[in-house]
């Protein structure tokens, strides 16, 4: 099992993911890999000057190494599972769709992120490239139309002279840019279409059955899933930004920007006002008394747009052609010394419910809570049935076992004795007798005839 960590393609590392229980409780070998992040891993100029996807290339090289060497560690090179979460899950789906990964693994577990999510891809890499150059002071003073490649090469020369500490800055996203997902001024990094590792947009690749069969995508089995209320992560991030507030998350104008951005991602043409109105009604009503949008509605919107819908779309695209399983993890944790829930999660949410959107999926739905309840009910029913059968058999043996009887006789005489009957020929009938003396000097005789034949 090869683990790919998450972190939005700009942060994260393998430290903190301890595979100890996986190794000790299961017969598996776990490999955790690192890959380049941020500018070093996913910056792209949109042409051959810097094609991008260097982080994905690192992951491919790691998989090739595992394929070639895992048998030396007792592993099976023909039974490799790649699994990851968030950006790691999206990476797994990119690798699954890449022709460069054909034959490198046999199973994929994609958790809380796929290549179809808007946050997991850059549609206009050149704009992000120019924004990065501007932020790092590498923008040339002059630009001549028709000399784009030279312009990009000049920027690359400047970037190569920067210290790693200057390049490895977190994406400079303002809260306004997060709401609108605008690439015009923001700086964030993710995989791009490079014509090699990602030959075309993932949303087209998953629909091309000929491509999927040719490059081994359908030779694998998949588990795809997400947790309930994934949007809490984005809410927590927005609230950490300077000037951000809880009120901003539920402000109708900001939510409308998110709806417009989501609709733009899901429709090839510009979304019509009717589409936006329907989405606004579904997610923002009923409103709170002050006219603001309920916080849970805002979280539902980002959860659906960023995680739930892309995961179901990915699963559905492959479900009719290979083995695909969808899960929803909806366990609501209790606070403990090692678990601290965000304040807004404690105050706003009670027990969390699975959204109705999960009904869209054509593949099996694994609901952890439902499975546990069903198993418990089945076990209880089986135990009850077994007990009823055992009791019934015992009663039949006692009552119908050849006319056996239990007799109880008592006498006030202290000389009374307990005697079992005998057959006509004087032989014992197989009875067993017990005699007990009472407090009044009498005795009680209990005779059980267990094998009488007459």
ZAMARGU-4260 file (C-alpha; in steps of 0.2 Angstrom, whole numbers, plus 5000, padded with zeros to 4 digits):
<rodrens>
0) 5000/5000/5000 | 5008/5017/4994 | 5002/5032/5004 | 5001/5049/4996 | 4998/5063/5009
5) 4986/5078/5007 | 4989/5097/5010 | 4982/5106/4995 | 4997/5103/4984 | 5007/5116/4994
10) 5009/5109/5011 | 5010/5092/5020 | 5022/5078/5023 | 5022/5060/5028 | 5026/5063/5046
15) 5011/5062/5056 | 5004/5047/5046 | 5009/5032/5057 | 5006/5016/5047 | 5009/5005/5062
20) 4991/4999/5065 | 4990/4995/5046 | 5006/4985/5047 | 5003/4975/5063 | 4984/4972/5061
25) 4985/4967/5042 | 4996/4957/5031 | 5002/4973/5021 | 5018/4983/5018 | 5015/5002/5019
30) 5026/5014/5009 | 5024/5033/5012 | 5031/5045/4999 | 5035/5063/4998 | 5033/5074/4983
35) 5037/5092/4978 | 5024/5105/4983 | 5019/5123/4979 | 5030/5132/4967 | 5043/5118/4966
40) 5030/5105/4962 | 5015/5112/4953 | 5020/5129/4945 | 5017/5129/4926 | 5020/5141/4912
45) 5007/5132/4901 | 5020/5128/4888 | 5036/5118/4887 | 5047/5131/4897 | 5039/5124/4913
50) 5025/5110/4909 | 5021/5108/4927 | 5015/5093/4937 | 5033/5090/4944 | 5024/5084/4960
55) 5015/5070/4950 | 5031/5065/4942 | 5039/5062/4959 | 5024/5051/4963 | 5026/5041/4947
60) 5045/5039/4950 | 5041/5032/4968 | 5028/5020/4961 | 5040/5014/4948 | 5053/5011/4962
65) 5040/5002/4972 | 5035/4991/4957 | 5054/4986/4954 | 5059/4984/4972 | 5045/4980/4984
70) 5048/4961/4982 | 5065/4963/4991 | 5054/4969/5006 | 5042/4954/5005 | 5029/4963/4995
75) 5020/4958/4979 | 5024/4969/4964 | 5007/4963/4956 | 4996/4968/4971 | 5000/4987/4974
80) 4986/4998/4981 | 4989/5017/4980 | 4979/5027/4993 | 4978/5046/4998 | 4967/5059/5006
85) 4962/5077/5000 | 4976/5082/4988 | 4983/5065/4990 | 4966/5057/4985 | 4966/5069/4970
90) 4984/5064/4966 | 4978/5045/4966 | 4964/5049/4954 | 4977/5058/4942 | 4989/5044/4943
95) 4974/5032/4939 | 4970/5042/4923 | 4988/5044/4918 | 4995/5034/4904 | 5012/5035/4912
100) 5005/5025/4927 | 4998/5010/4917 | 5003/4994/4925 | 5011/5002/4941 | 4997/4998/4953
105) 4981/4987/4954 | 4970/4996/4966 | 4966/5014/4971 | 4958/5021/4987 | 4953/5039/4983
110) 4948/5049/4999 | 4941/5066/5000 | 4947/5073/4983 | 4947/5068/4965 | 4954/5076/4949
115) 4937/5082/4945 | 4936/5094/4960 | 4939/5113/4955 | 4952/5115/4968 | 4962/5101/4961
120) 4966/5108/4944 | 4972/5124/4937 | 4963/5129/4921 | 4974/5144/4917 | 4992/5140/4922
125) 5000/5154/4913 | 4990/5167/4923 | 4996/5159/4940 | 5014/5158/4933 | 5013/5177/4929
130) 5006/5180/4946 | 5020/5170/4955 | 5033/5180/4945 | 5025/5196/4950 | 5024/5191/4968
135) 5043/5186/4968 | 5049/5201/4958 | 5053/5191/4943 | 5041/5200/4930 | 5051/5207/4915
140) 5049/5226/4912 | 5044/5223/4894 | 5033/5211/4885 | 5033/5209/4866 | 5018/5200/4858
145) 5024/5185/4848 | 5039/5181/4860 | 5029/5173/4874 | 5041/5158/4876 | 5056/5170/4878
150) 5046/5180/4891 | 5043/5164/4901 | 5061/5159/4899 | 5066/5175/4906 | 5055/5173/4921
155) 5061/5155/4924 | 5079/5162/4924 | 5074/5174/4938 | 5065/5160/4948 | 5080/5149/4948
160) 5090/5162/4957 | 5078/5163/4971 | 5081/5154/4988 | 5070/5139/4992 | 5063/5148/5007
165) 5057/5162/4995 | 5048/5150/4983 | 5040/5139/4996 | 5027/5152/5002 | 5009/5147/5005
170) 4996/5151/4992 | 4992/5170/4994 | 4974/5168/4993 | 4963/5182/5000 | 4945/5177/5007
175) 4938/5187/4992 | 4948/5176/4979 | 4942/5160/4989 | 4924/5165/4987 | 4926/5169/4968
180) 4940/5156/4964 | 4947/5169/4953 | 4964/5165/4945 | 4966/5183/4939 | 4976/5189/4954
185) 4978/5173/4966 | 4993/5162/4968 | 4989/5144/4971 | 4995/5128/4963 | 4988/5111/4957
190) 4990/5099/4943 | 4988/5105/4925 | 4985/5098/4908 | 5002/5095/4901 | 4999/5083/4887
195) 5010/5070/4895 | 5005/5064/4913 | 4988/5073/4911 | 4985/5072/4892 | 4968/5081/4893
200) 4956/5088/4906 | 4951/5074/4918 | 4932/5078/4915 | 4935/5072/4897 | 4946/5057/4901
205) 4934/5049/4912 | 4921/5049/4898 | 4932/5042/4885 | 4930/5023/4887 | 4943/5019/4873
210) 4956/5029/4882 | 4952/5021/4899 | 4954/5003/4892 | 4969/5007/4882 | 4979/5014/4897
215) 4974/5001/4910 | 4962/5013/4920 | 4948/4999/4919 | 4960/4985/4924 | 4960/4992/4942
220) 4947/4992/4956 | 4943/5008/4966 | 4936/5014/4982 | 4930/5032/4982 | 4923/5042/4996
225) 4922/5057/5007 | 4917/5062/5025 | 4901/5072/5029 | 4903/5091/5030 | 4920/5092/5021
230) 4917/5110/5019 | 4921/5113/5037 | 4940/5112/5032 | 4938/5127/5020 | 4927/5137/5033
235) 4941/5134/5046 | 4954/5140/5033 | 4944/5156/5028 | 4942/5160/5046 | 4961/5160/5049
240) 4963/5173/5036 | 4966/5191/5041 | 4950/5201/5042 | 4939/5186/5040 | 4924/5183/5051
245) 4911/5171/5054 | 4898/5183/5047 | 4907/5183/5030 | 4904/5164/5028 | 4885/5167/5028
250) 4884/5184/5019 | 4873/5181/5004 | 4884/5190/4992 | 4899/5179/4996 | 4889/5163/4995
255) 4882/5169/4978 | 4900/5171/4972 | 4903/5153/4977 | 4887/5147/4968 | 4892/5156/4953
260) 4910/5148/4953 | 4903/5131/4956 | 4891/5133/4942 | 4904/5139/4930 | 4914/5123/4934
265) 4900/5111/4931 | 4893/5119/4915 | 4903/5121/4899 | 4894/5137/4895 | 4891/5152/4905
270) 4877/5147/4918 | 4860/5155/4915 | 4852/5166/4928 | 4839/5152/4930 | 4852/5139/4935
275) 4860/5151/4948 | 4842/5155/4955 | 4839/5136/4957 | 4855/5133/4966 | 4853/5149/4977
280) 4836/5142/4982 | 4842/5125/4986 | 4857/5130/4996 | 4852/5147/5004 | 4834/5144/5010
285) 4826/5145/5022 | 4836/5160/5028 | 4839/5165/5046 | 4828/5178/5054 | 4841/5192/5051
290) 4841/5187/5032 | 4858/5178/5033 | 4861/5161/5026 | 4862/5147/5039 | 4880/5141/5042
295) 4877/5123/5038 | 4870/5128/5021 | 4886/5137/5017 | 4896/5122/5023 | 4884/5110/5013
300) 4888/5120/4997 | 4907/5119/4998 | 4906/5101/5004 | 4895/5096/4988 | 4905/5107/4976
305) 4922/5102/4982 | 4921/5084/4987 | 4904/5075/4986 | 4899/5079/4968 | 4917/5077/4960
310) 4918/5060/4970 | 4902/5053/4964 | 4905/5059/4946 | 4922/5050/4946 | 4914/5034/4954
315) 4899/5035/4941 | 4911/5037/4926 | 4919/5020/4930 | 4906/5011/4939 | 4898/5002/4924
320) 4915/4997/4918 | 4925/4990/4933 | 4923/4987/4951 | 4920/5004/4961 | 4914/5006/4978
325) 4908/5022/4986 | 4909/5026/5005 | 4903/5040/5016 | 4911/5042/5033 | 4899/5051/5044
330) 4905/5047/5062 | 4904/5063/5073 | 4919/5062/5085 | 4918/5066/5104 | 4930/5078/5111
335) 4945/5070/5120 | 4962/5075/5126 | 4968/5071/5109 | 4953/5078/5099 | 4948/5096/5099
340) 4933/5101/5088 | 4933/5119/5080 | 4921/5131/5090 | 4909/5133/5076 | 4907/5114/5074
345) 4903/5112/5092 | 4890/5126/5093 | 4882/5124/5076 | 4881/5106/5073 | 4872/5092/5082
350) 4872/5074/5074 | 4877/5075/5056 | 4867/5067/5043 | 4872/5060/5026 | 4866/5072/5012
355) 4853/5066/4999 | 4865/5069/4985 | 4873/5051/4989 | 4858/5044/4980 | 4865/5049/4964
360) 4879/5036/4964 | 4876/5020/4953 | 4888/5010/4963 | 4887/5002/4981 | 4886/5015/4995
365) 4896/5010/5011 | 4889/5019/5025 | 4899/5015/5040 | 4885/5018/5053 | 4872/5009/5044
370) 4883/4994/5041 | 4887/4993/5060 | 4868/4994/5064 | 4864/4980/5052 | 4877/4969/5058
375) 4872/4971/5076 | 4853/4967/5071 | 4858/4952/5061 | 4869/4945/5075 | 4855/4948/5088
380) 4842/4939/5077 | 4853/4924/5074 | 4856/4922/5092 | 4838/4923/5096 | 4834/4910/5083
385) 4847/4898/5089 | 4841/4899/5107 | 4823/4896/5102 | 4828/4881/5092 | 4838/4874/5106
390) 4824/4876/5119 | 4812/4868/5107 | 4823/4853/5104 | 4825/4851/5123 | 4806/4852/5126
395) 4803/4839/5113 | 4816/4827/5121 | 4809/4829/5138 | 4791/4828/5134 | 4791/4816/5119
400) 4806/4805/5124 | 4796/4788/5127 | 4783/4793/5139 | 4794/4799/5153 | 4786/4807/5169
405) 4790/4816/5184 | 4781/4812/5200 | 4781/4820/5217 | 4773/4811/5232 | 4774/4817/5250
410) 4770/4809/5266 | 4769/4814/5284 | 4776/4798/5290 | 4794/4799/5294 | 4796/4781/5288
415) 4790/4785/5271 | 4803/4780/5258 | 4805/4785/5240 | 4804/4770/5228 | 4804/4770/5209
420) 4792/4758/5200 | 4798/4742/5192 | 4793/4733/5177 | 4782/4718/5178 | 4797/4707/5177
425) 4805/4715/5192 | 4818/4725/5182 | 4822/4743/5185 | 4814/4755/5173 | 4829/4767/5172
430) 4821/4779/5184 | 4832/4790/5196 | 4825/4795/5213 | 4829/4807/5226 | 4822/4808/5244
435) 4822/4824/5255 | 4816/4825/5273 | 4805/4839/5277 | 4805/4850/5292 | 4789/4841/5298
440) 4797/4824/5299 | 4790/4819/5282 | 4799/4816/5266 | 4797/4820/5248 | 4800/4808/5234
445) 4805/4815/5216 | 4806/4801/5203 | 4811/4805/5186 | 4808/4790/5173 | 4820/4793/5159
450) 4819/4777/5149 | 4803/4769/5153 | 4797/4757/5139 | 4780/4753/5146
</rodrens>
